[in-house]
Amino acid sequence: MRAYRGLVQGGKVILPEGVELPEGAVVTVTIGEAELIRAQLRLALRRNLRHRARPRVVVPV
């Protein structure tokens, strides 16, 4: 068994350049606890920044 380190982008695992897996290979993806927490915090902060950046529309009375 070999281990590769990759990065998730757009829901897909991106492996380093030069890594080739045979077609139909069965793989197991594990996430370390620290990496999972870091990714969840980063996602939550991005959501909040987008929400706060929307301008408020004021309707004249």
N, CA, C and O atoms as a GROMACS GRO file, in nm:
protein
  244
    1MET      N    1   0.086  -0.117   0.000
    1MET     CA    2   0.000   0.000   0.000
    1MET      C    3   0.090   0.123   0.000
    1MET      O    4   0.192   0.127   0.069
    2ARG      N    5   0.052   0.224  -0.078
    2ARG     CA    6   0.125   0.350  -0.083
    2ARG      C    7   0.034   0.462  -0.040
    2ARG      O    8  -0.088   0.454  -0.057
    3ALA      N    9   0.091   0.566   0.016
    3ALA     CA   10   0.013   0.682   0.062
    3ALA      C   11   0.052   0.803  -0.022
    3ALA      O   12   0.170   0.826  -0.048
    4TYR      N   13  -0.048   0.879  -0.064
    4TYR     CA   14  -0.027   1.003  -0.140
    4TYR      C   15  -0.095   1.116  -0.066
    4TYR      O   16  -0.198   1.096  -0.001
    5ARG      N   17  -0.038   1.232  -0.075
    5ARG     CA   18  -0.098   1.350  -0.012
    5ARG      C   19  -0.159   1.435  -0.123
    5ARG      O   20  -0.092   1.469  -0.220
    6GLY      N   21  -0.288   1.469  -0.107
    6GLY     CA   22  -0.356   1.548  -0.208
    6GLY      C   23  -0.432   1.664  -0.144
    6GLY      O   24  -0.430   1.680  -0.022
    7LEU      N   25  -0.498   1.742  -0.227
    7LEU     CA   26  -0.574   1.858  -0.182
    7LEU      C   27  -0.712   1.853  -0.249
    7LEU      O   28  -0.722   1.824  -0.368
    8VAL      N   29  -0.816   1.882  -0.173
    8VAL     CA   30  -0.952   1.882  -0.228
    8VAL      C   31  -0.982   2.020  -0.285
    8VAL      O   32  -0.970   2.121  -0.216
    9GLN      N   33  -1.022   2.023  -0.411
    9GLN     CA   34  -1.062   2.147  -0.479
    9GLN      C   35  -1.187   2.117  -0.559
    9GLN      O   36  -1.186   2.033  -0.649
   10GLY      N   37  -1.294   2.185  -0.526
   10GLY     CA   38  -1.420   2.164  -0.599
   10GLY      C   39  -1.476   2.024  -0.582
   10GLY      O   40  -1.539   1.971  -0.673
   11GLY      N   41  -1.453   1.964  -0.466
   11GLY     CA   42  -1.506   1.831  -0.440
   11GLY      C   43  -1.426   1.718  -0.501
   11GLY      O   44  -1.469   1.603  -0.495
   12LYS      N   45  -1.309   1.748  -0.559
   12LYS     CA   46  -1.223   1.646  -0.618
   12LYS      C   47  -1.087   1.649  -0.550
   12LYS      O   48  -1.039   1.755  -0.510
   13VAL      N   49  -1.026   1.532  -0.537
   13VAL     CA   50  -0.893   1.524  -0.478
   13VAL      C   51  -0.790   1.546  -0.588
   13VAL      O   52  -0.787   1.474  -0.687
   14ILE      N   53  -0.706   1.646  -0.569
   14ILE     CA   54  -0.601   1.678  -0.665
   14ILE      C   55  -0.470   1.622  -0.609
   14ILE      O   56  -0.426   1.662  -0.501
   15LEU      N   57  -0.408   1.530  -0.682
   15LEU     CA   58  -0.282   1.469  -0.640
   15LEU      C   59  -0.165   1.548  -0.697
   15LEU      O   60  -0.181   1.619  -0.797
   16PRO      N   61  -0.047   1.535  -0.636
   16PRO     CA   62   0.070   1.607  -0.688
   16PRO      C   63   0.102   1.564  -0.830
   16PRO      O   64   0.065   1.455  -0.874
   17GLU      N   65   0.172   1.650  -0.901
   17GLU     CA   66   0.210   1.623  -1.039
   17GLU      C   67   0.299   1.499  -1.045
   17GLU      O   68   0.388   1.482  -0.962
   18GLY      N   69   0.274   1.415  -1.142
   18GLY     CA   70   0.354   1.295  -1.160
   18GLY      C   71   0.294   1.170  -1.096
   18GLY      O   72   0.341   1.059  -1.123
   19VAL      N   73   0.191   1.186  -1.013
   19VAL     CA   74   0.126   1.070  -0.951
   19VAL      C   75   0.021   1.018  -1.048
   19VAL      O   76  -0.069   1.091  -1.089
   20GLU      N   77   0.033   0.891  -1.084
   20GLU     CA   78  -0.064   0.829  -1.174
   20GLU      C   79  -0.117   0.703  -1.110
   20GLU      O   80  -0.040   0.615  -1.070
   21LEU      N   81  -0.247   0.693  -1.099
   21LEU     CA   82  -0.312   0.574  -1.045
   21LEU      C   83  -0.375   0.497  -1.160
   21LEU      O   84  -0.424   0.557  -1.255
   22PRO      N   85  -0.374   0.364  -1.151
   22PRO     CA   86  -0.435   0.287  -1.259
   22PRO      C   87  -0.587   0.307  -1.261
   22PRO      O   88  -0.651   0.325  -1.158
   23GLU      N   89  -0.642   0.304  -1.381
   23GLU     CA   90  -0.787   0.320  -1.399
   23GLU      C   91  -0.860   0.211  -1.322
   23GLU      O   92  -0.825   0.093  -1.332
   24GLY      N   93  -0.962   0.249  -1.245
   24GLY     CA   94  -1.042   0.154  -1.169
   24GLY      C   95  -0.984   0.118  -1.034
   24GLY      O   96  -1.036   0.030  -0.965
   25ALA      N   97  -0.875   0.185  -0.994
   25ALA     CA   98  -0.814   0.154  -0.865
   25ALA      C   99  -0.908   0.194  -0.752
   25ALA      O  100  -0.974   0.298  -0.759
   26VAL      N  101  -0.914   0.111  -0.649
   26VAL     CA  102  -0.995   0.141  -0.532
   26VAL      C  103  -0.906   0.218  -0.435
   26VAL      O  104  -0.796   0.174  -0.401
   27VAL      N  105  -0.954   0.335  -0.390
   27VAL     CA  106  -0.874   0.419  -0.301
   27VAL      C  107  -0.952   0.449  -0.173
   27VAL      O  108  -1.075   0.444  -0.172
   28THR      N  109  -0.879   0.479  -0.068
   28THR     CA  110  -0.938   0.519   0.060
   28THR      C  111  -0.885   0.657   0.093
   28THR      O  112  -0.765   0.680   0.089
   29VAL      N  113  -0.975   0.749   0.125
   29VAL     CA  114  -0.936   0.885   0.160
   29VAL      C  115  -0.961   0.904   0.309
   29VAL      O  116  -1.072   0.880   0.357
   30THR      N  117  -0.859   0.946   0.382
   30THR     CA  118  -0.875   0.975   0.524
   30THR      C  119  -0.839   1.121   0.549
   30THR      O  120  -0.753   1.177   0.481
   31ILE      N  121  -0.905   1.179   0.645
   31ILE     CA  122  -0.881   1.319   0.679
   31ILE      C  123  -0.839   1.324   0.825
   31ILE      O  124  -0.908   1.270   0.911
   32GLY      N  125  -0.727   1.389   0.852
   32GLY     CA  126  -0.683   1.406   0.989
   32GLY      C  127  -0.778   1.500   1.062
   32GLY      O  128  -0.836   1.589   1.000
   33GLU      N  129  -0.793   1.482   1.191
   33GLU     CA  130  -0.887   1.562   1.269
   33GLU      C  131  -0.853   1.711   1.263
   33GLU      O  132  -0.943   1.794   1.248
   34ALA      N  133  -0.725   1.745   1.274
   34ALA     CA  134  -0.685   1.886   1.271
   34ALA      C  135  -0.716   1.949   1.135
   34ALA      O  136  -0.764   2.063   1.129
   35GLU      N  137  -0.690   1.876   1.027
   35GLU     CA  138  -0.719   1.927   0.894
   35GLU      C  139  -0.868   1.947   0.872
   35GLU      O  140  -0.910   2.044   0.809
   36LEU      N  141  -0.950   1.855   0.925
   36LEU     CA  142  -1.095   1.865   0.911
   36LEU      C  143  -1.147   1.990   0.983
   36LEU      O  144  -1.228   2.065   0.928
   37ILE      N  145  -1.101   2.011   1.106
   37ILE     CA  146  -1.145   2.128   1.182
   37ILE      C  147  -1.101   2.256   1.113
   37ILE      O  148  -1.179   2.351   1.102
   38ARG      N  149  -0.977   2.260   1.064
   38ARG     CA  150  -0.926   2.378   0.995
   38ARG      C  151  -1.009   2.408   0.870
   38ARG      O  152  -1.042   2.524   0.844
   39ALA      N  153  -1.044   2.305   0.793
   39ALA     CA  154  -1.123   2.324   0.671
   39ALA      C  155  -1.263   2.372   0.704
   39ALA      O  156  -1.317   2.458   0.633
   40GLN      N  157  -1.325   2.319   0.810
   40GLN     CA  158  -1.459   2.363   0.848
   40GLN      C  159  -1.459   2.508   0.893
   40GLN      O  160  -1.550   2.584   0.859
   41LEU      N  161  -1.357   2.548   0.970
   41LEU     CA  162  -1.348   2.688   1.014
   41LEU      C  163  -1.328   2.781   0.895
   41LEU      O  164  -1.390   2.887   0.887
   42ARG      N  165  -1.240   2.742   0.802
   42ARG     CA  166  -1.215   2.824   0.684
   42ARG      C  167  -1.343   2.842   0.604
   42ARG      O  168  -1.372   2.953   0.558
   43LEU      N  169  -1.419   2.736   0.586
   43LEU     CA  170  -1.544   2.743   0.511
   43LEU      C  171  -1.645   2.832   0.581
   43LEU      O  172  -1.714   2.911   0.516
   44ALA      N  173  -1.656   2.822   0.713
   44ALA     CA  174  -1.750   2.904   0.789
   44ALA      C  175  -1.712   3.052   0.779
   44ALA      O  176  -1.800   3.137   0.766
   45LEU      N  177  -1.584   3.083   0.786
   45LEU     CA  178  -1.541   3.223   0.776
   45LEU      C  179  -1.568   3.279   0.636
   45LEU      O  180  -1.608   3.395   0.623
   46ARG      N  181  -1.548   3.198   0.533
   46ARG     CA  182  -1.576   3.245   0.396
   46ARG      C  183  -1.724   3.275   0.379
   46ARG      O  184  -1.760   3.375   0.317
   47ARG      N  185  -1.811   3.190   0.434
   47ARG     CA  186  -1.955   3.214   0.424
   47ARG      C  187  -1.993   3.346   0.490
   47ARG      O  188  -2.070   3.423   0.434
   48ASN      N  189  -1.939   3.372   0.608
   48ASN     CA  190  -1.971   3.494   0.680
   48ASN      C  191  -1.922   3.617   0.605
   48ASN      O  192  -1.992   3.719   0.602
   49LEU      N  193  -1.804   3.611   0.544
   49LEU     CA  194  -1.752   3.724   0.470
   49LEU      C  195  -1.841   3.757   0.350
   49LEU      O  196  -1.867   3.873   0.321
   50ARG      N  197  -1.886   3.653   0.279
   50ARG     CA  198  -1.974   3.676   0.164
   50ARG      C  199  -2.106   3.737   0.209
   50ARG      O  200  -2.158   3.828   0.145
   51HIS      N  201  -2.161   3.687   0.319
   51HIS     CA  202  -2.289   3.736   0.367
   51HIS      C  203  -2.280   3.884   0.408
   51HIS      O  204  -2.371   3.962   0.377
   52ARG      N  205  -2.174   3.921   0.475
   52ARG     CA  206  -2.158   4.059   0.521
   52ARG      C  207  -2.127   4.155   0.408
   52ARG      O  208  -2.151   4.275   0.420
   53ALA      N  209  -2.074   4.104   0.296
   53ALA     CA  210  -2.033   4.191   0.187
   53ALA      C  211  -2.150   4.238   0.100
   53ALA      O  212  -2.134   4.330   0.020
   54ARG      N  213  -2.268   4.177   0.116
   54ARG     CA  214  -2.380   4.218   0.032
   54ARG      C  215  -2.430   4.356   0.075
   54ARG      O  216  -2.447   4.381   0.194
   55PRO      N  217  -2.453   4.445  -0.021
   55PRO     CA  218  -2.503   4.579   0.014
   55PRO      C  219  -2.648   4.571   0.060
   55PRO      O  220  -2.724   4.484   0.017
   56ARG      N  221  -2.683   4.662   0.144
   56ARG     CA  222  -2.820   4.669   0.194
   56ARG      C  223  -2.900   4.764   0.106
   56ARG      O  224  -2.855   4.875   0.077
   57VAL      N  225  -3.016   4.722   0.065
   57VAL     CA  226  -3.102   4.805  -0.020
   57VAL      C  227  -3.203   4.875   0.068
   57VAL      O  228  -3.279   4.811   0.142
   58VAL      N  229  -3.204   5.007   0.060
   58VAL     CA  230  -3.298   5.086   0.140
   58VAL      C  231  -3.408   5.137   0.047
   58VAL      O  232  -3.379   5.201  -0.055
   59VAL      N  233  -3.532   5.110   0.083
   59VAL     CA  234  -3.645   5.153   0.002
   59VAL      C  235  -3.695   5.286   0.057
   59VAL      O  236  -3.727   5.297   0.175
   60PRO      N  237  -3.703   5.391  -0.030
   60PRO     CA  238  -3.753   5.520   0.019
   60PRO      C  239  -3.899   5.512   0.062
   60PRO      O  240  -3.979   5.442   0.000
   61VAL      N  241  -3.932   5.584   0.165
   61VAL     CA  242  -4.068   5.583   0.218
   61VAL      C  243  -4.147   5.700   0.163
   61VAL      O  244  -4.264   5.716   0.196
   0.00000   0.00000   0.00000
